[in-house]
Amino acid sequence: MILAAGRGERMRPLTDRTPKPLLPVAGKPLIVWHLERLARAGIRDLVINHAHLGDQIEALLDDGSAWGVAIRYSVEPHGALETAGGIANALPLLGDAPFLVVNGDIWCDLDFAALPNLAERDLAHLVLVPNPPHHADGDFALENGRVRGVPPRLTFSGVGVYRPDLFAAIERGQRARLAPILRAAMDDDRVSGQIHNGRWVDVGTPERLAALDEEVRGHL
């Protein structure tokens, strides 16, 4: 699942007329970088949620066949449901097996094919990254492959593998944040994790988008 329902307030005015996942990096929409990497990893059945200007996302990507994937859409017509709410709303499309979720507003060179399967008892596996300057305090800690909510902290990358059971208590259409349910699962020692030391950018401001665009163009 690619999360693409956010309003992108910090990216305004760029997101007043364009949904954040369609903002270009080196001439290619952010979300298309994800489609290409997921397809290369052999992940071809995708769900994309959307709210703000979501019709533009469907118009551009259609059924995904141009990138060798099959896309279904989970529409949030009354506004974004936050991360956990958006995932819970899409569960009927995602099925009963663990699934990968990727934030639509990040850029990273992670090899999705290398992500591990969830251990039988685990509810989630998170990809963490070193703290960027704009998020110096981080989110979670990693100790012997287990994710904790205590210092020293790393930053959650926006990439995770989840078991549907993690979202069982959230009603469809209900707004719900991801962090609280992850922390509850961490307290029960049911979240594994790994560090990605490669390239990762949270494209959260016009300045970071411009810097990423310049960097990626320099490597093409």
Z-matrix of the N, CA and C atoms (Angstrom, degrees):
N
C 1 1.458
C 2 1.520 1 109.24
N 3 1.324 2 116.26 1 135.35
C 4 1.457 3 121.86 2 173.59
C 5 1.525 4 107.57 3 -108.53
N 6 1.331 5 115.61 4 125.68
C 7 1.459 6 120.91 5 -179.41
C 8 1.525 7 109.31 6 -84.79
N 9 1.318 8 116.32 7 118.40
C 10 1.469 9 120.04 8 -174.34
C 11 1.521 10 112.31 9 -137.94
N 12 1.344 11 117.11 10 26.09
C 13 1.459 12 119.50 11 -173.22
C 14 1.524 13 114.00 12 -100.17
N 15 1.323 14 118.33 13 -5.15
C 16 1.455 15 120.21 14 -175.16
C 17 1.516 16 113.41 15 -66.81
N 18 1.319 17 115.32 16 152.53
C 19 1.469 18 120.86 17 -179.10
C 20 1.526 19 111.96 18 -77.75
N 21 1.335 20 117.31 19 -29.56
C 22 1.459 21 119.86 20 -179.82
C 23 1.509 22 112.76 21 72.64
N 24 1.331 23 116.91 22 46.13
C 25 1.468 24 121.02 23 -177.49
C 26 1.524 25 112.39 24 -57.88
N 27 1.332 26 116.70 25 -41.75
C 28 1.470 27 119.49 26 -176.96
C 29 1.527 28 112.28 27 -70.91
N 30 1.321 29 116.55 28 -14.49
C 31 1.460 30 120.86 29 -179.35
C 32 1.528 31 112.64 30 -93.66
N 33 1.321 32 117.13 31 -2.06
C 34 1.460 33 118.84 32 179.41
C 35 1.533 34 110.18 33 -63.53
N 36 1.334 35 118.19 34 145.11
C 37 1.466 36 127.65 35 10.63
C 38 1.532 37 114.90 36 -87.36
N 39 1.346 38 117.34 37 1.73
C 40 1.469 39 118.99 38 -176.98
C 41 1.529 40 112.08 39 -59.41
N 42 1.335 41 115.89 40 -34.24
C 43 1.465 42 119.54 41 -175.85
C 44 1.528 43 113.20 42 -92.77
N 45 1.319 44 118.15 43 7.02
C 46 1.461 45 119.59 44 176.44
C 47 1.528 46 111.33 45 -68.02
N 48 1.332 47 115.46 46 -30.59
C 49 1.463 48 119.31 47 -178.20
C 50 1.525 49 113.33 48 -123.03
N 51 1.321 50 116.17 49 -6.62
C 52 1.466 51 120.52 50 -178.73
C 53 1.519 52 109.16 51 -134.05
N 54 1.337 53 119.52 52 128.12
C 55 1.462 54 119.76 53 176.17
C 56 1.524 55 110.21 54 -64.21
N 57 1.320 56 116.67 55 144.08
C 58 1.463 57 120.45 56 -172.78
C 59 1.537 58 113.25 57 -54.14
N 60 1.346 59 120.46 58 -41.17
C 61 1.473 60 119.05 59 -179.60
C 62 1.526 61 114.40 60 -64.03
N 63 1.319 62 117.27 61 -13.23
C 64 1.470 63 119.42 62 178.51
C 65 1.524 64 112.81 63 -97.18
N 66 1.319 65 117.74 64 -1.03
C 67 1.465 66 119.14 65 176.03
C 68 1.526 67 109.24 66 -64.50
N 69 1.322 68 118.01 67 138.85
C 70 1.467 69 120.20 68 -171.44
C 71 1.519 70 113.76 69 -85.52
N 72 1.330 71 114.38 70 143.07
C 73 1.470 72 123.71 71 168.45
C 74 1.520 73 106.45 72 -124.24
N 75 1.325 74 116.70 73 116.98
C 76 1.460 75 122.32 74 -176.86
C 77 1.524 76 111.06 75 53.63
N 78 1.339 77 115.51 76 42.27
C 79 1.443 78 120.82 77 175.28
C 80 1.513 79 115.85 78 79.41
N 81 1.344 80 117.32 79 7.45
C 82 1.462 81 121.55 80 -176.88
C 83 1.532 82 108.80 81 -130.54
N 84 1.328 83 119.34 82 131.03
C 85 1.456 84 120.42 83 179.61
C 86 1.534 85 111.50 84 -56.66
N 87 1.327 86 115.29 85 143.70
C 88 1.459 87 120.41 86 178.86
C 89 1.520 88 112.14 87 -47.95
N 90 1.333 89 116.30 88 -46.05
C 91 1.453 90 119.51 89 -174.41
C 92 1.530 91 112.18 90 -67.85
N 93 1.321 92 116.96 91 -26.59
C 94 1.468 93 119.89 92 178.66
C 95 1.530 94 110.82 93 -69.90
N 96 1.335 95 117.67 94 -34.72
C 97 1.462 96 119.66 95 173.25
C 98 1.527 97 109.97 96 -56.08
N 99 1.339 98 116.80 97 -41.07
C 100 1.461 99 120.61 98 177.46
C 101 1.527 100 111.34 99 -64.60
N 102 1.329 101 116.45 100 -47.11
C 103 1.469 102 119.51 101 -178.88
C 104 1.520 103 110.74 102 -55.83
N 105 1.321 104 116.28 103 -44.34
C 106 1.466 105 119.74 104 -177.58
C 107 1.524 106 111.32 105 -66.06
N 108 1.340 107 116.80 106 -42.22
C 109 1.470 108 119.11 107 -179.29
C 110 1.526 109 111.34 108 -69.66
N 111 1.313 110 117.29 109 -38.18
C 112 1.461 111 120.27 110 177.88
C 113 1.528 112 110.53 111 -65.17
N 114 1.321 113 116.98 112 -42.56
C 115 1.469 114 120.13 113 178.93
C 116 1.523 115 110.72 114 -62.27
N 117 1.351 116 116.97 115 -42.04
C 118 1.467 117 119.80 116 178.39
C 119 1.525 118 111.75 117 -63.16
N 120 1.333 119 116.26 118 -29.21
C 121 1.461 120 120.61 119 179.70
C 122 1.529 121 112.29 120 -82.96
N 123 1.324 122 116.94 121 -0.83
C 124 1.456 123 120.54 122 179.77
C 125 1.520 124 113.75 123 85.08
N 126 1.328 125 116.91 124 11.55
C 127 1.468 126 121.34 125 178.45
C 128 1.518 127 107.57 126 -97.09
N 129 1.309 128 116.41 127 109.60
C 130 1.462 129 119.21 128 -169.22
C 131 1.527 130 114.21 129 -120.75
N 132 1.317 131 118.72 130 -15.26
C 133 1.468 132 121.51 131 177.47
C 134 1.520 133 108.53 132 -98.62
N 135 1.320 134 117.07 133 110.37
C 136 1.453 135 121.83 134 -171.58
C 137 1.523 136 111.90 135 -122.50
N 138 1.320 137 114.60 136 147.81
C 139 1.457 138 122.85 137 170.11
C 140 1.528 139 106.98 138 -119.61
N 141 1.313 140 116.80 139 132.97
C 142 1.460 141 121.85 140 176.22
C 143 1.521 142 107.72 141 -123.09
N 144 1.339 143 116.74 142 126.20
C 145 1.467 144 118.89 143 173.82
C 146 1.523 145 109.38 144 -94.45
N 147 1.299 146 115.43 145 153.83
C 148 1.461 147 118.24 146 177.73
C 149 1.517 148 110.20 147 -155.92
N 150 1.334 149 114.37 148 158.48
C 151 1.464 150 122.16 149 177.39
C 152 1.523 151 108.17 150 -141.69
N 153 1.343 152 116.19 151 -81.41
C 154 1.461 153 121.60 152 -177.86
C 155 1.535 154 111.69 153 -62.30
N 156 1.319 155 116.39 154 118.03
C 157 1.472 156 122.73 155 178.67
C 158 1.524 157 112.28 156 55.10
N 159 1.327 158 115.74 157 31.08
C 160 1.464 159 120.16 158 -175.78
C 161 1.515 160 114.29 159 -63.51
N 162 1.338 161 116.80 160 -24.51
C 163 1.462 162 118.48 161 178.67
C 164 1.519 163 111.55 162 -61.77
N 165 1.333 164 116.79 163 -29.21
C 166 1.467 165 119.59 164 177.25
C 167 1.532 166 110.92 165 -67.14
N 168 1.323 167 116.87 166 -36.05
C 169 1.464 168 120.52 167 179.24
C 170 1.523 169 109.49 168 -65.40
N 171 1.329 170 116.66 169 -46.60
C 172 1.466 171 119.57 170 179.86
C 173 1.530 172 110.80 171 -65.19
N 174 1.330 173 116.53 172 -37.86
C 175 1.468 174 119.06 173 -178.76
C 176 1.521 175 111.23 174 -64.43
N 177 1.328 176 117.35 175 -38.76
C 178 1.457 177 120.53 176 -178.84
C 179 1.522 178 112.29 177 -76.02
N 180 1.322 179 116.61 178 -46.66
C 181 1.466 180 120.19 179 -171.33
C 182 1.522 181 112.72 180 -88.79
N 183 1.320 182 117.84 181 -27.48
C 184 1.460 183 122.76 182 -179.68
C 185 1.533 184 109.36 183 53.80
N 186 1.331 185 118.00 184 -129.64
C 187 1.467 186 119.94 185 -178.16
C 188 1.525 187 112.76 186 -91.03
N 189 1.337 188 116.98 187 3.18
C 190 1.460 189 120.57 188 176.62
C 191 1.506 190 115.16 189 85.76
N 192 1.325 191 118.29 190 -4.33
C 193 1.467 192 120.76 191 -173.59
C 194 1.524 193 112.25 192 -62.86
N 195 1.326 194 117.42 193 -26.17
C 196 1.463 195 119.78 194 178.63
C 197 1.517 196 112.08 195 -63.74
N 198 1.324 197 117.27 196 -20.87
C 199 1.469 198 121.65 197 179.58
C 200 1.525 199 111.95 198 -112.45
N 201 1.312 200 116.93 199 10.16
C 202 1.449 201 120.27 200 177.80
C 203 1.509 202 114.54 201 76.70
N 204 1.348 203 116.79 202 23.32
C 205 1.462 204 120.75 203 178.29
C 206 1.527 205 108.79 204 -127.37
N 207 1.329 206 115.71 205 168.86
C 208 1.465 207 122.11 206 176.64
C 209 1.522 208 108.02 207 -118.96
N 210 1.327 209 116.81 208 116.51
C 211 1.460 210 121.93 209 -174.57
C 212 1.528 211 110.44 210 -107.85
N 213 1.347 212 114.20 211 134.05
C 214 1.461 213 121.42 212 165.88
C 215 1.529 214 107.37 213 -119.51
N 216 1.320 215 115.34 214 153.67
C 217 1.462 216 119.70 215 -172.78
C 218 1.526 217 111.39 216 -115.60
N 219 1.318 218 114.70 217 139.82
C 220 1.459 219 122.41 218 173.98
C 221 1.526 220 106.88 219 -112.49
N 222 1.317 221 116.21 220 107.41
C 223 1.466 222 121.50 221 -172.83
C 224 1.528 223 109.88 222 -91.32
N 225 1.322 224 115.96 223 136.06
C 226 1.463 225 122.80 224 175.92
C 227 1.523 226 107.50 225 -114.59
N 228 1.333 227 116.84 226 83.43
C 229 1.469 228 121.16 227 -167.41
C 230 1.524 229 114.77 228 -69.03
N 231 1.328 230 117.66 229 -19.81
C 232 1.463 231 120.21 230 -177.28
C 233 1.518 232 112.29 231 -103.88
N 234 1.327 233 116.76 232 17.56
C 235 1.455 234 121.18 233 -179.45
C 236 1.511 235 111.70 234 109.83
N 237 1.327 236 115.22 235 158.50
C 238 1.460 237 120.87 236 -175.55
C 239 1.523 238 111.27 237 -59.37
N 240 1.334 239 115.50 238 141.78
C 241 1.460 240 122.52 239 -175.78
C 242 1.520 241 113.16 240 -97.96
N 243 1.344 242 117.84 241 16.48
C 244 1.461 243 122.52 242 -171.90
C 245 1.539 244 108.24 243 68.37
N 246 1.331 245 116.22 244 173.41
C 247 1.459 246 119.78 245 -171.18
C 248 1.523 247 112.51 246 -65.13
N 249 1.335 248 117.19 247 -55.09
C 250 1.469 249 119.57 248 -176.93
C 251 1.522 250 110.89 249 -66.29
N 252 1.333 251 117.27 250 -38.75
C 253 1.454 252 119.79 251 178.08
C 254 1.511 253 112.37 252 -63.71
N 255 1.336 254 116.56 253 -39.47
C 256 1.453 255 120.29 254 177.62
C 257 1.510 256 112.95 255 -65.45
N 258 1.333 257 115.92 256 -39.92
C 259 1.468 258 119.79 257 177.65
C 260 1.518 259 110.33 258 -66.68
N 261 1.346 260 117.21 259 -45.80
C 262 1.464 261 120.74 260 179.78
C 263 1.527 262 110.87 261 -60.12
N 264 1.321 263 117.14 262 -38.84
C 265 1.454 264 121.55 263 179.55
C 266 1.531 265 111.47 264 -63.99
N 267 1.328 266 116.43 265 -28.74
C 268 1.472 267 121.16 266 -177.23
C 269 1.521 268 113.30 267 -92.88
N 270 1.329 269 118.71 268 -1.52
C 271 1.467 270 120.64 269 -175.13
C 272 1.534 271 114.02 270 -54.18
N 273 1.335 272 119.81 271 -38.02
C 274 1.465 273 117.77 272 178.24
C 275 1.527 274 113.32 273 -59.83
N 276 1.328 275 117.76 274 -25.65
C 277 1.459 276 121.24 275 178.09
C 278 1.522 277 112.03 276 -87.56
N 279 1.338 278 116.65 277 -21.22
C 280 1.465 279 121.08 278 -173.08
C 281 1.524 280 113.08 279 -88.92
N 282 1.318 281 118.18 280 -23.66
C 283 1.454 282 120.45 281 177.32
C 284 1.514 283 113.25 282 87.95
N 285 1.342 284 115.73 283 -168.46
C 286 1.462 285 122.12 284 -172.03
C 287 1.528 286 113.58 285 -98.07
N 288 1.318 287 118.67 286 -10.13
C 289 1.465 288 121.67 287 -176.66
C 290 1.529 289 109.91 288 -91.31
N 291 1.335 290 117.37 289 160.69
C 292 1.476 291 119.27 290 174.13
C 293 1.524 292 111.02 291 -57.02
N 294 1.326 293 115.58 292 148.98
C 295 1.461 294 120.47 293 -176.22
C 296 1.525 295 109.92 294 -139.77
N 297 1.328 296 114.84 295 155.38
C 298 1.459 297 122.60 296 178.14
C 299 1.521 298 109.33 297 -89.98
N 300 1.333 299 116.19 298 139.45
C 301 1.460 300 121.73 299 174.26
C 302 1.527 301 108.65 300 -125.73
N 303 1.331 302 115.73 301 134.88
C 304 1.462 303 122.16 302 -179.28
C 305 1.521 304 108.64 303 -129.57
N 306 1.318 305 117.45 304 129.21
C 307 1.462 306 120.61 305 173.75
C 308 1.524 307 109.56 306 -64.96
N 309 1.323 308 116.27 307 133.47
C 310 1.458 309 120.38 308 -178.58
C 311 1.513 310 114.18 309 -73.71
N 312 1.341 311 117.47 310 -11.69
C 313 1.459 312 119.64 311 -175.63
C 314 1.528 313 113.04 312 -109.82
N 315 1.334 314 116.37 313 27.38
C 316 1.461 315 120.32 314 171.57
C 317 1.527 316 108.74 315 -116.49
N 318 1.327 317 115.16 316 162.50
C 319 1.466 318 121.89 317 172.87
C 320 1.521 319 105.87 318 -129.90
N 321 1.324 320 117.25 319 125.44
C 322 1.466 321 119.04 320 -179.38
C 323 1.519 322 110.13 321 -151.48
N 324 1.347 323 114.69 322 160.51
C 325 1.462 324 119.98 323 179.84
C 326 1.528 325 111.27 324 -106.69
N 327 1.323 326 117.15 325 24.84
C 328 1.461 327 121.89 326 179.03
C 329 1.525 328 110.86 327 -62.65
N 330 1.335 329 116.22 328 139.17
C 331 1.461 330 121.69 329 173.48
C 332 1.524 331 107.78 330 -85.76
N 333 1.320 332 116.76 331 101.22
C 334 1.463 333 120.43 332 -176.93
C 335 1.526 334 111.89 333 -61.86
N 336 1.315 335 117.55 334 -28.12
C 337 1.465 336 120.61 335 -178.97
C 338 1.519 337 112.20 336 -67.06
N 339 1.329 338 117.38 337 -19.92
C 340 1.465 339 120.92 338 -177.06
C 341 1.529 340 112.97 339 -88.28
N 342 1.331 341 118.04 340 -3.43
C 343 1.457 342 119.95 341 178.88
C 344 1.527 343 110.38 342 -66.74
N 345 1.330 344 117.72 343 138.61
C 346 1.457 345 120.16 344 -176.27
C 347 1.521 346 112.77 345 -78.82
N 348 1.326 347 115.77 346 161.32
C 349 1.453 348 120.43 347 169.86
C 350 1.523 349 109.16 348 -72.74
N 351 1.324 350 116.61 349 150.39
C 352 1.452 351 119.92 350 177.33
C 353 1.522 352 110.81 351 -68.08
N 354 1.327 353 115.86 352 138.04
C 355 1.457 354 119.75 353 170.58
C 356 1.530 355 108.62 354 -64.09
N 357 1.314 356 116.41 355 157.23
C 358 1.468 357 120.57 356 -170.56
C 359 1.525 358 112.96 357 -56.44
N 360 1.311 359 117.67 358 -38.69
C 361 1.468 360 120.31 359 -175.55
C 362 1.524 361 112.55 360 -88.83
N 363 1.319 362 118.00 361 -16.80
C 364 1.456 363 120.49 362 -173.51
C 365 1.531 364 112.19 363 -75.29
N 366 1.327 365 114.12 364 146.78
C 367 1.458 366 121.21 365 176.95
C 368 1.520 367 112.03 366 -100.34
N 369 1.338 368 117.19 367 -18.77
C 370 1.464 369 119.55 368 -176.60
C 371 1.520 370 110.40 369 -157.31
N 372 1.325 371 114.54 370 154.38
C 373 1.468 372 123.33 371 170.51
C 374 1.517 373 106.41 372 -132.35
N 375 1.340 374 117.17 373 122.20
C 376 1.454 375 121.39 374 -174.86
C 377 1.517 376 111.65 375 -110.83
N 378 1.319 377 115.72 376 143.32
C 379 1.460 378 121.62 377 171.96
C 380 1.527 379 107.19 378 -97.20
N 381 1.330 380 115.72 379 120.21
C 382 1.458 381 122.49 380 -179.99
C 383 1.521 382 109.48 381 -108.31
N 384 1.322 383 116.28 382 154.39
C 385 1.466 384 121.93 383 -179.96
C 386 1.527 385 108.92 384 -132.76
N 387 1.354 386 117.14 385 158.08
C 388 1.470 387 119.41 386 173.61
C 389 1.528 388 110.25 387 -57.55
N 390 1.318 389 116.04 388 146.81
C 391 1.462 390 120.27 389 -175.49
C 392 1.529 391 112.02 390 -64.98
N 393 1.331 392 117.63 391 126.28
C 394 1.468 393 120.05 392 173.22
C 395 1.524 394 109.60 393 -75.53
N 396 1.319 395 118.11 394 163.70
C 397 1.468 396 120.69 395 -178.15
C 398 1.523 397 114.01 396 -56.45
N 399 1.328 398 117.13 397 -34.21
C 400 1.465 399 120.07 398 -176.77
C 401 1.523 400 113.20 399 -82.18
N 402 1.347 401 116.69 400 -1.04
C 403 1.478 402 120.65 401 179.63
C 404 1.527 403 108.04 402 -142.26
N 405 1.312 404 114.90 403 56.27
C 406 1.471 405 121.16 404 -168.91
C 407 1.521 406 113.99 405 -65.06
N 408 1.330 407 118.49 406 -25.44
C 409 1.463 408 120.39 407 -177.59
C 410 1.522 409 113.13 408 -84.64
N 411 1.326 410 117.16 409 -13.13
C 412 1.449 411 120.22 410 177.51
C 413 1.520 412 113.33 411 70.53
N 414 1.344 413 115.01 412 -169.11
C 415 1.462 414 121.79 413 -176.32
C 416 1.524 415 112.68 414 -124.85
N 417 1.348 416 115.60 415 -54.24
C 418 1.456 417 120.80 416 -173.13
C 419 1.527 418 110.01 417 -134.40
N 420 1.322 419 115.74 418 168.65
C 421 1.458 420 121.34 419 175.20
C 422 1.518 421 109.55 420 -110.99
N 423 1.323 422 116.06 421 157.92
C 424 1.457 423 122.10 422 176.89
C 425 1.521 424 108.59 423 -123.80
N 426 1.325 425 116.27 424 120.42
C 427 1.458 426 122.46 425 -178.90
C 428 1.520 427 109.21 426 -130.02
N 429 1.328 428 116.37 427 110.69
C 430 1.468 429 121.28 428 178.32
C 431 1.526 430 112.14 429 52.22
N 432 1.335 431 114.61 430 43.32
C 433 1.457 432 119.47 431 176.08
C 434 1.512 433 115.32 432 81.31
N 435 1.349 434 116.64 433 2.74
C 436 1.464 435 120.74 434 178.36
C 437 1.527 436 109.28 435 -111.95
N 438 1.323 437 116.54 436 138.86
C 439 1.460 438 120.84 437 -178.55
C 440 1.521 439 109.36 438 -91.95
N 441 1.341 440 115.23 439 131.52
C 442 1.465 441 122.47 440 -179.56
C 443 1.530 442 109.30 441 -124.51
N 444 1.312 443 115.18 442 161.79
C 445 1.454 444 119.81 443 178.55
C 446 1.504 445 113.64 444 -98.28
N 447 1.338 446 117.11 445 23.30
C 448 1.470 447 120.88 446 -176.27
C 449 1.520 448 109.60 447 -117.78
N 450 1.363 449 118.35 448 156.30
C 451 1.464 450 121.22 449 176.43
C 452 1.522 451 110.82 450 -64.18
N 453 1.365 452 120.43 451 161.03
C 454 1.477 453 124.98 452 -4.52
C 455 1.523 454 111.15 453 -73.14
N 456 1.298 455 116.45 454 145.05
C 457 1.453 456 119.36 455 -168.97
C 458 1.516 457 113.17 456 -107.59
N 459 1.326 458 113.56 457 155.10
C 460 1.454 459 124.36 458 170.68
C 461 1.525 460 107.43 459 -120.01
N 462 1.312 461 116.69 460 170.87
C 463 1.458 462 121.29 461 -179.74
C 464 1.519 463 110.23 462 -98.28
N 465 1.328 464 115.99 463 134.80
C 466 1.462 465 121.13 464 174.34
C 467 1.527 466 108.15 465 -71.19
N 468 1.312 467 116.24 466 127.80
C 469 1.469 468 121.58 467 -172.88
C 470 1.522 469 113.93 468 -77.45
N 471 1.336 470 116.94 469 -15.70
C 472 1.460 471 118.93 470 -171.35
C 473 1.509 472 112.69 471 89.78
N 474 1.341 473 116.81 472 8.27
C 475 1.465 474 122.46 473 176.14
C 476 1.528 475 107.99 474 -117.79
N 477 1.312 476 117.08 475 126.30
C 478 1.454 477 120.37 476 179.63
C 479 1.513 478 111.26 477 -154.57
N 480 1.325 479 114.99 478 157.82
C 481 1.460 480 122.07 479 172.48
C 482 1.528 481 106.75 480 -111.42
N 483 1.327 482 117.01 481 130.67
C 484 1.455 483 120.77 482 -172.80
C 485 1.527 484 111.49 483 -129.66
N 486 1.331 485 113.66 484 148.22
C 487 1.448 486 120.38 485 170.61
C 488 1.530 487 107.66 486 -92.15
N 489 1.325 488 119.01 487 137.74
C 490 1.469 489 119.53 488 -178.39
C 491 1.524 490 113.58 489 -53.71
N 492 1.327 491 117.16 490 -30.31
C 493 1.472 492 120.60 491 -178.71
C 494 1.525 493 112.35 492 -57.56
N 495 1.343 494 117.63 493 -25.91
C 496 1.458 495 120.67 494 -179.27
C 497 1.530 496 111.21 495 -59.66
N 498 1.327 497 116.82 496 -27.09
C 499 1.458 498 121.74 497 -173.95
C 500 1.534 499 112.55 498 -108.87
N 501 1.324 500 116.49 499 13.13
C 502 1.466 501 120.61 500 -172.51
C 503 1.518 502 113.64 501 -62.48
N 504 1.326 503 117.76 502 -28.71
C 505 1.468 504 120.25 503 -175.26
C 506 1.531 505 112.77 504 -86.10
N 507 1.321 506 117.48 505 -2.33
C 508 1.468 507 121.00 506 -177.37
C 509 1.529 508 109.44 507 -97.45
N 510 1.303 509 116.83 508 122.93
C 511 1.455 510 120.73 509 178.19
C 512 1.525 511 110.12 510 -74.04
N 513 1.313 512 115.74 511 147.54
C 514 1.464 513 119.85 512 177.17
C 515 1.522 514 109.67 513 -60.80
N 516 1.318 515 116.09 514 133.11
C 517 1.447 516 121.10 515 -178.76
C 518 1.513 517 114.16 516 89.00
N 519 1.334 518 116.94 517 -3.63
C 520 1.463 519 121.22 518 179.63
C 521 1.518 520 110.13 519 -87.99
N 522 1.327 521 117.18 520 136.46
C 523 1.454 522 121.46 521 174.68
C 524 1.528 523 108.53 522 -75.33
N 525 1.327 524 116.52 523 134.52
C 526 1.465 525 119.88 524 -179.85
C 527 1.517 526 109.82 525 -158.04
N 528 1.327 527 115.70 526 136.11
C 529 1.453 528 121.79 527 178.60
C 530 1.522 529 109.87 528 -86.21
N 531 1.325 530 115.89 529 152.99
C 532 1.461 531 121.20 530 -177.53
C 533 1.523 532 112.74 531 -80.44
N 534 1.346 533 117.44 532 -39.46
C 535 1.462 534 120.14 533 -172.29
C 536 1.532 535 113.96 534 -55.08
N 537 1.333 536 120.06 535 -45.56
C 538 1.466 537 118.73 536 -178.37
C 539 1.523 538 114.21 537 -61.16
N 540 1.338 539 117.41 538 -40.34
C 541 1.457 540 117.39 539 -179.24
C 542 1.532 541 111.21 540 -74.37
N 543 1.336 542 117.01 541 -29.46
C 544 1.456 543 119.21 542 173.86
C 545 1.524 544 110.88 543 -66.54
N 546 1.324 545 116.74 544 -43.08
C 547 1.465 546 119.89 545 -179.67
C 548 1.526 547 110.94 546 -63.21
N 549 1.326 548 117.32 547 -38.20
C 550 1.465 549 120.25 548 176.96
C 551 1.533 550 110.63 549 -62.90
N 552 1.336 551 116.25 550 -40.90
C 553 1.469 552 120.05 551 177.94
C 554 1.530 553 110.80 552 -68.21
N 555 1.341 554 117.89 553 -37.08
C 556 1.467 555 121.32 554 176.02
C 557 1.520 556 111.06 555 -62.08
N 558 1.323 557 116.46 556 -41.34
C 559 1.464 558 120.19 557 179.56
C 560 1.517 559 111.21 558 -61.93
N 561 1.332 560 116.50 559 -25.70
C 562 1.464 561 122.21 560 178.10
C 563 1.529 562 111.46 561 -95.43
N 564 1.354 563 116.87 562 9.04
C 565 1.466 564 123.21 563 179.65
C 566 1.527 565 112.33 564 56.00
N 567 1.341 566 115.56 565 48.85
C 568 1.464 567 119.83 566 -178.01
C 569 1.525 568 112.13 567 -123.62
N 570 1.348 569 116.30 568 24.09
C 571 1.465 570 120.53 569 179.11
C 572 1.525 571 109.39 570 -130.50
N 573 1.323 572 116.41 571 120.74
C 574 1.464 573 121.87 572 174.63
C 575 1.519 574 109.09 573 -98.97
N 576 1.339 575 116.35 574 171.42
C 577 1.451 576 118.03 575 -178.92
C 578 1.508 577 113.13 576 -164.92
N 579 1.324 578 114.60 577 173.52
C 580 1.454 579 122.32 578 178.26
C 581 1.519 580 108.42 579 -150.52
N 582 1.326 581 116.38 580 161.70
C 583 1.459 582 121.61 581 176.09
C 584 1.525 583 109.36 582 -103.73
N 585 1.313 584 115.65 583 133.85
C 586 1.462 585 121.55 584 171.68
C 587 1.518 586 107.40 585 -105.63
N 588 1.326 587 115.81 586 115.57
C 589 1.461 588 120.68 587 -178.61
C 590 1.523 589 112.85 588 -99.44
N 591 1.328 590 116.29 589 8.26
C 592 1.460 591 120.22 590 178.30
C 593 1.522 592 111.18 591 -83.41
N 594 1.318 593 115.95 592 -158.66
C 595 1.457 594 120.28 593 -176.52
C 596 1.516 595 110.09 594 -79.87
N 597 1.313 596 115.56 595 132.12
C 598 1.468 597 122.34 596 178.69
C 599 1.518 598 108.20 597 -151.61
N 600 1.316 599 116.70 598 132.67
C 601 1.462 600 121.58 599 179.01
C 602 1.521 601 108.98 600 -136.74
N 603 1.318 602 115.83 601 129.24
C 604 1.458 603 122.28 602 168.78
C 605 1.525 604 106.33 603 -86.67
N 606 1.316 605 116.14 604 105.98
C 607 1.462 606 120.27 605 -174.01
C 608 1.528 607 108.17 606 -82.96
N 609 1.337 608 116.19 607 73.43
C 610 1.446 609 120.43 608 -171.21
C 611 1.512 610 115.86 609 -101.51
N 612 1.324 611 118.19 610 -10.25
C 613 1.463 612 120.99 611 -179.98
C 614 1.522 613 109.29 612 -138.45
N 615 1.326 614 118.13 613 157.82
C 616 1.465 615 120.13 614 176.64
C 617 1.522 616 112.21 615 -57.37
N 618 1.336 617 117.28 616 -33.93
C 619 1.464 618 120.48 617 -179.47
C 620 1.525 619 111.34 618 -66.83
N 621 1.336 620 117.26 619 -42.70
C 622 1.469 621 119.77 620 179.18
C 623 1.522 622 110.94 621 -69.34
N 624 1.331 623 116.62 622 -34.08
C 625 1.461 624 119.76 623 176.06
C 626 1.524 625 110.25 624 -63.56
N 627 1.322 626 117.48 625 -44.60
C 628 1.471 627 121.22 626 -179.22
C 629 1.521 628 111.03 627 -64.70
N 630 1.342 629 116.96 628 -40.46
C 631 1.462 630 120.45 629 179.35
C 632 1.519 631 111.01 630 -65.80
N 633 1.338 632 116.94 631 -41.39
C 634 1.463 633 120.43 632 178.36
C 635 1.521 634 110.76 633 -65.10
N 636 1.312 635 116.81 634 -42.91
C 637 1.459 636 121.11 635 179.27
C 638 1.529 637 110.63 636 -57.57
N 639 1.313 638 115.98 637 -45.22
C 640 1.467 639 119.99 638 179.61
C 641 1.528 640 111.17 639 -65.15
N 642 1.329 641 117.02 640 -41.46
C 643 1.459 642 120.99 641 -179.39
C 644 1.526 643 111.92 642 -63.84
N 645 1.333 644 116.13 643 -47.90
C 646 1.468 645 120.51 644 -177.08
C 647 1.530 646 110.77 645 -65.94
N 648 1.321 647 116.54 646 -40.31
C 649 1.470 648 119.28 647 176.72
C 650 1.527 649 111.04 648 -60.74
N 651 1.313 650 116.58 649 -33.66
C 652 1.452 651 120.08 650 179.91
C 653 1.501 652 114.09 651 -70.05
N 654 1.361 653 116.84 652 -16.74
C 655 1.463 654 120.76 653 -179.48
C 656 1.522 655 112.97 654 -106.01
N 657 1.323 656 117.19 655 -0.65
C 658 1.461 657 118.95 656 -179.86
C 659 1.516 658 111.89 657 -77.51
